[in-house]
Amino acid sequence: MLSAFLSAFRTPDLRKKLLFTIGIIAIYRLGAALPSPGVSYTNVQKCIDATQGSTGVLNLLNLFSGGALLQLSVFALGIMPYITASIILQLLTVVIPRLEQLRKEGQAGQAKITQYTRYLTLGLGVLQASAFVALARSGQLFNNQCDQFPIIPEGTGIPDWLTLSILVMTMTAGTGVVMWLGELITDRGVGNGMSVLIFTSIAARLPAEGWTIKESQGWAKFLLVIALVLVIITAVTFIEQSQRRIPVQYAKRMIGRRMYGGTSTYIPLKVNQAGVIPVIFGSSLLYLPQLALQFFDQTDPGRTQVWIQNNLVDPTSPIYIVVYFLLIIFFTYFYVSITFNPTEVADNMKKYGGFVPGIRPGKPTADYLDFILSRITLPGALYLAVVSILPNFFFIWLDRQQYLNFPFGGTAVLIMVGVGLETTKQIESQLMQRNYEGFLR
């Protein structure tokens, strides 16, 4: 991987793309540290230090934003509204025929879907910004543990509605700028812009969190955690690159005076066909019980509230871990079923004269693809579930109140390894295009 980056820096046009990407990342990190108007940055830091960042499920969103969410910075929402909008449109493609037709129209249809995604991203940005500002104003952003340090101070002489409105508009505008920066990296940088920004956000948290473990637990546990992280990264890298290749043969066809076809290729079915989406879905559903608790009286909790708090909110609870595990397996099968259509793939192969050796074209090929996909989805689902619940065991092993934002496992590792591998492949492919030795050389 390092050799690919060194070779890219030696190539003038690739060096410009890498430097451009680094510049965009620097702007993104600057916006993540820039406080929004009306927010007391001093009180925010006091709250983070006082509560050790223990804000429940919001830590996942805070991790994706590189720590900007709890600070209510300009880029507090990060890339999450865009990810949510993309997932919603991808799911709606299966339900709405118009979107499915656009997806089949090629580049023009994809441009239209991208435009819809941008509009939906800004709409979700307004909703999420309003929700987080309301949580900050009521003190629930830090679980009501930091009321002595108001994040949005009152009595400034400016009407409250104006302060809150400016804050919401600033965070929404920040979402639009982040989306634009990601598209710039995709068009003029190394590509895969949105994923690169998420990678940057997660990587920015690792040094501080690792040093916190060293300071509180000592060198022994710190080195053991690093060793475990390296083992997890190695396993994730191996499985992320694993795939089942289904051979496809194309028959020869005469079109006019030219002969087409007669080539062999394969359909790559990855073991982890669903990516990190099932983990996000599972985490979102497990946030609902915690959200429901906000509507009950916190001063005199009943037996139901106590049970939900101890079993569906506490990440160290066995019931929480089992439910999280099963949700990830369910959503893995669900997401794979709506994103990969064996019937459509078989019809396209039949249309262009392709067939799987030993399998008849049409429905038998679709049944064969569905059988193979169901067989490899199970280990992929188990892999996602096991990697995702690893941080919960770290919570038990370490001080759970201090390490609820532990970034060395689960979703963070899946995203970082996946984005790193994809970016490296893109750089290597561009290097091959520029260093291709044809028959004239």
C-alpha positions in Angstrom: 0.0 0.0 0.0 2.8 2.4 0.9 4.5 1.7 -2.4 1.4 2.6 -4.3 1.3 6.0 -2.5 5.0 6.6 -3.1 4.5 5.8 -6.8 1.5 8.1 -7.0 3.6 11.0 -5.5 6.2 10.4 -8.3 3.5 10.8 -10.9 2.7 14.6 -11.5 -1.1 14.4 -12.1 -1.6 11.9 -9.3 0.5 14.0 -7.0 -1.8 17.0 -7.7 -4.9 14.8 -6.9 -3.3 13.6 -3.6 -2.3 17.2 -2.6 -5.7 18.4 -3.5 -7.3 15.7 -1.4 -5.1 16.6 1.6 -6.1 20.3 1.2 -9.8 19.4 1.3 -9.2 17.2 4.4 -7.5 20.1 6.1 -10.4 22.4 5.4 -12.8 19.7 6.7 -10.9 19.3 9.9 -10.8 23.1 10.3 -14.6 23.3 10.0 -15.0 20.5 12.5 -13.1 22.5 15.1 -14.7 25.9 14.3 -17.4 26.7 16.9 -20.9 27.8 15.7 -22.2 31.2 16.6 -24.0 31.3 19.9 -22.2 28.3 21.4 -19.9 28.6 24.4 -16.8 26.6 23.4 -15.4 26.9 26.9 -18.5 25.4 28.5 -18.5 22.6 25.8 -15.0 21.6 26.8 -15.9 21.7 30.5 -18.9 19.4 29.8 -16.8 16.9 27.7 -14.2 16.8 30.5 -16.8 16.5 33.3 -18.8 13.7 31.7 -15.9 11.9 29.9 -17.9 12.1 26.7 -20.4 9.5 28.0 -23.4 10.4 25.9 -24.8 7.0 24.9 -25.7 6.3 21.3 -24.7 9.8 20.3 -21.1 8.7 20.5 -21.5 6.8 17.2 -22.6 10.0 15.5 -19.9 11.9 17.3 -17.3 9.4 16.0 -18.5 9.9 12.4 -18.2 13.7 12.8 -14.7 13.5 14.3 -15.8 14.8 17.6 -17.5 17.9 16.1 -21.1 16.9 17.1 -20.6 17.3 20.9 -18.9 20.6 20.3 -21.7 21.9 18.0 -19.2 23.1 15.5 -19.9 24.3 12.0 -19.5 20.8 10.6 -21.2 19.2 13.6 -23.5 17.0 11.5 -20.6 15.8 9.4 -21.5 13.4 6.6 -24.3 11.5 8.4 -27.2 13.4 6.7 -25.8 12.5 3.3 -25.3 8.9 4.3 -28.9 8.7 5.6 -30.3 10.3 2.5 -28.3 7.9 0.3 -29.6 4.9 2.2 -33.2 6.2 2.1 -33.1 6.7 -1.7 -31.5 3.3 -2.2 -34.3 1.7 -0.3 -36.9 3.7 -2.1 -35.5 2.6 -5.4 -37.0 -0.9 -4.7 -40.4 0.6 -3.9 -40.8 3.5 -6.3 -40.8 2.5 -10.0 -39.6 6.0 -11.1 -36.4 5.7 -9.1 -35.8 2.2 -10.4 -36.2 3.4 -13.9 -33.7 6.3 -13.3 -31.2 3.8 -11.9 -31.4 1.8 -15.1 -30.9 4.9 -17.3 -27.1 5.0 -16.7 -25.2 8.2 -16.0 -28.1 10.6 -16.7 -30.4 8.7 -14.3 -27.7 8.5 -11.7 -27.2 12.3 -11.9 -30.9 12.8 -11.2 -30.8 10.5 -8.2 -27.7 12.3 -6.9 -29.7 15.6 -7.2 -32.5 14.1 -5.2 -30.0 12.9 -2.6 -28.6 16.5 -2.2 -32.1 17.9 -1.6 -32.9 15.2 0.9 -29.5 15.7 2.6 -30.3 19.4 3.3 -33.8 18.5 4.5 -32.4 16.0 6.9 -29.7 18.5 7.9 -32.4 20.9 9.1 -34.1 18.2 11.1 -31.0 16.8 12.7 -29.6 20.3 13.4 -32.8 21.3 15.1 -32.8 18.0 17.1 -29.2 18.4 18.3 -29.7 22.1 19.2 -32.8 21.2 21.2 -30.8 18.5 23.0 -28.0 20.9 23.7 -30.5 23.6 25.0 -32.3 21.1 27.3 -29.0 19.6 28.6 -29.8 16.1 27.2 -26.8 16.2 24.8 -24.7 15.2 27.9 -27.5 13.3 29.6 -28.4 16.2 31.9 -25.0 15.8 33.7 -23.7 19.2 32.7 -26.4 21.7 33.6 -23.9 23.9 35.4 -22.2 24.7 32.1 -24.8 25.8 29.6 -23.6 25.1 26.0 -25.9 27.8 24.6 -25.8 30.6 27.2 -28.8 32.7 27.9 -29.0 36.5 28.6 -26.7 37.5 25.8 -29.1 40.3 24.7 -30.0 38.5 21.5 -33.5 36.9 21.2 -33.3 33.1 21.8 -35.2 32.3 18.7 -32.7 34.2 16.6 -29.7 32.5 18.2 -31.2 29.1 17.7 -32.3 29.8 14.1 -28.8 31.0 13.2 -27.3 28.0 14.9 -29.5 25.6 12.9 -28.9 27.4 9.6 -25.1 27.4 10.3 -25.0 23.6 11.0 -27.2 22.9 7.9 -25.0 25.1 5.7 -22.0 23.1 7.1 -23.7 19.9 6.0 -24.0 21.3 2.5 -20.3 22.4 2.5 -19.2 18.9 3.7 -21.3 17.3 0.9 -19.6 19.7 -1.6 -16.1 18.9 -0.2 -16.8 15.2 -0.6 -17.9 15.6 -4.2 -14.8 17.6 -4.9 -12.6 14.8 -3.7 -14.6 12.4 -5.9 -14.3 14.5 -9.0 -10.8 16.1 -8.6 -9.1 14.1 -5.9 -8.4 10.4 -5.4 -12.2 9.5 -5.5 -14.6 8.0 -3.0 -14.9 11.4 -1.4 -17.6 10.8 1.2 -15.9 7.7 2.5 -12.6 9.5 2.7 -14.2 12.2 4.9 -15.6 9.6 7.3 -12.2 7.9 7.4 -10.6 11.2 8.3 -13.2 11.8 11.1 -12.6 8.5 12.7 -8.8 8.6 12.3 -8.7 12.0 14.0 -10.2 10.5 17.1 -7.7 7.6 17.5 -4.6 9.3 19.0 -6.6 11.1 21.7 -8.6 8.0 22.7 -5.5 5.8 22.6 -3.6 8.2 24.9 -6.6 8.3 27.3 -6.4 4.5 27.6 -2.7 4.8 28.3 -3.1 7.5 30.9 -5.9 5.7 32.9 -5.0 2.0 32.4 -1.2 2.0 32.0 1.1 0.7 29.4 0.2 -3.0 29.8 -3.4 -2.6 28.9 -2.6 0.0 26.2 -0.2 -2.3 24.4 -2.6 -5.2 24.8 -5.4 -3.1 23.2 -3.1 -2.2 20.3 -2.3 -5.8 19.7 -6.0 -6.8 19.7 -6.7 -3.9 17.3 -4.0 -5.2 14.9 -5.5 -8.7 15.0 -9.0 -7.2 14.4 -7.8 -5.1 11.4 -6.0 -8.2 9.9 -9.2 -10.3 10.2 -11.4 -7.5 8.8 -9.0 -6.9 5.9 -9.0 -10.6 5.0 -12.7 -11.0 5.0 -13.4 -7.6 3.3 -11.3 -8.9 0.3 -12.9 -12.4 0.3 -15.3 -13.1 -2.5 -16.9 -15.9 -4.4 -16.3 -15.7 -8.1 -19.0 -17.2 -10.3 -17.6 -17.9 -13.8 -19.6 -16.5 -16.8 -19.0 -17.5 -20.4 -20.3 -15.3 -23.3 -21.2 -17.1 -26.5 -19.9 -15.8 -29.9 -22.3 -13.6 -31.8 -22.2 -12.3 -35.4 -23.3 -8.7 -35.7 -22.9 -7.4 -39.2 -19.4 -8.5 -40.3 -17.9 -8.6 -36.9 -17.8 -11.4 -34.3 -18.5 -10.5 -30.7 -18.4 -12.5 -27.5 -16.5 -15.7 -26.8 -15.0 -14.2 -23.6 -14.9 -15.5 -20.1 -15.4 -13.4 -17.0 -16.8 -13.8 -13.5 -19.4 -12.3 -11.1 -17.6 -11.3 -7.8 -19.9 -11.9 -4.8 -18.3 -10.5 -1.7 -18.6 -12.2 1.6 -19.6 -8.9 3.2 -22.0 -7.8 0.4 -23.9 -5.4 2.7 -20.9 -3.3 3.9 -21.4 -1.3 7.1 -25.1 -0.5 6.5 -26.6 -3.3 8.7 -24.5 -2.0 11.6 -25.9 1.5 11.2 -29.4 0.2 11.0 -29.0 -1.9 14.1 -27.5 1.0 16.0 -30.3 3.3 15.0 -33.0 0.8 16.2 -31.3 0.3 19.5 -31.4 4.1 19.9 -35.2 4.0 20.0 -35.4 2.6 23.6 -33.1 5.4 24.9 -35.2 7.9 23.0 -38.4 6.6 24.5 -37.0 7.0 28.0 -36.8 10.7 27.5 -40.6 10.9 27.5 -40.9 9.4 31.0 -40.4 10.9 34.4 -36.7 10.6 35.2 -37.0 11.5 38.9 -39.2 8.4 39.7 -38.5 5.7 37.2 -40.8 2.7 37.1 -39.9 -1.0 36.7 -40.3 -0.8 32.9 -38.0 2.2 32.7 -35.4 0.5 34.9 -35.5 -2.7 32.8 -35.1 -0.8 29.6 -32.3 1.2 31.0 -30.5 -1.9 32.3 -31.1 -4.2 29.3 -31.6 -2.1 26.2 -29.6 1.0 26.8 -26.6 -0.3 28.8 -24.1 -1.6 26.1 -22.6 -4.0 28.6 -25.9 -5.9 29.2 -26.1 -9.4 27.8 -29.6 -8.7 26.4 -28.3 -5.6 24.6 -25.5 -7.5 23.1 -27.7 -10.4 21.9 -30.4 -8.0 20.4 -27.7 -6.0 18.7 -26.2 -9.3 17.3 -29.5 -10.5 15.9 -30.4 -7.1 14.5 -27.2 -7.0 12.5 -27.8 -10.5 11.1 -31.4 -9.6 10.1 -30.5 -6.3 8.4 -27.6 -8.0 6.6 -30.0 -10.4 4.9 -32.5 -7.7 4.3 -30.1 -5.2 2.7 -28.5 -7.9 0.5 -31.9 -9.0 -0.7 -32.9 -5.5 -1.8 -29.5 -4.5 -3.3 -28.7 -7.6 -5.3 -31.4 -9.0 -7.6 -30.4 -12.4 -9.0 -33.3 -12.4 -11.5 -32.2 -9.0 -13.0 -28.5 -10.2 -13.2 -29.6 -13.5 -14.9 -31.8 -11.6 -17.4 -28.9 -9.2 -18.3 -26.6 -12.2 -18.8 -29.1 -13.9 -21.0 -29.7 -10.7 -23.0 -26.0 -10.5 -23.9 -25.5 -14.2 -24.5 -23.8 -15.0 -21.2 -24.3 -18.1 -19.1 -22.8 -19.9 -16.1 -21.1 -23.1 -17.2 -23.4 -26.1 -16.4 -26.4 -23.8 -15.6 -29.2 -23.1 -18.1 -29.8 -19.3 -18.7 -32.8 -17.6 -17.3 -34.6 -18.8 -14.1 -32.1 -21.7 -13.3 -29.3 -19.1 -13.3 -31.3 -16.8 -11.0 -31.9 -19.7 -8.7 -28.3 -20.6 -8.7 -27.2 -17.1 -7.9 -29.7 -16.8 -5.1 -28.5 -20.1 -3.6 -24.8 -19.0 -3.7 -25.7 -15.5 -2.3 -27.7 -17.0 0.6 -24.8 -19.4 1.4 -22.1 -16.6 1.6 -24.4 -14.1 3.3 -24.5 -16.1 6.6 -20.7 -15.9 7.3 -20.8 -12.3 6.2 -23.6 -11.5 8.6 -21.9 -13.4 11.5 -18.6 -11.5 10.7 -20.4 -8.1 10.8 -22.2 -9.0 14.1 -19.0 -10.3 15.8 -16.9 -7.3 14.8 -19.7 -4.9 15.8 -20.1 -6.3 19.4 -16.4 -6.4 20.1 -16.5 -2.8 21.6 -19.1 -3.9 24.0 -16.7 -6.4 25.5 -14.1 -3.6 25.6 -16.6 -1.6 27.6 -16.8 -4.5 30.2 -13.0 -5.0 30.3 -12.2 -1.3 30.6 -14.0 1.4 32.6 -17.3 1.5 30.6 -18.2 5.0 31.8 -15.0 6.3 30.4 -14.8 4.3 27.1 -18.3 4.5 25.7 -16.7 6.3 22.7 -14.1 3.6 22.2 -13.1 3.9 18.6 -10.9 0.8 18.0 -13.5 -1.7 17.1 -16.8 -2.4 15.4 -18.0 0.2 13.0 -14.9 2.3 13.1 -12.6 -0.5 12.1 -15.0 -1.7 9.4 -15.2 1.8 7.8 -11.5 2.5 8.1 -10.3 -0.8 6.6 -13.0 -0.7 3.9 -12.2 2.9 2.8 -8.5 2.3 3.0 -8.6 -0.8 0.8 -10.9 1.0 -1.7 -8.8 4.1 -1.9 -5.6 2.0 -2.4 -7.3 0.1 -5.2 -8.3 3.3 -7.0 -4.8 4.7 -6.7 -3.3 1.5 -8.0 -5.8 1.4 -10.9 -4.8 4.9 -11.9 -1.2 4.0 -11.7 -1.7 1.0 -14.0 -3.4 3.3 -16.6 -0.5 5.6 -16.6 2.2 2.9 -16.5 0.6 0.4 -18.9 3.1 -1.1 -21.3 1.6 -1.8 -24.6 3.0 -3.7 -27.6 4.6 -0.5 -28.9 6.9 -0.2 -25.9 
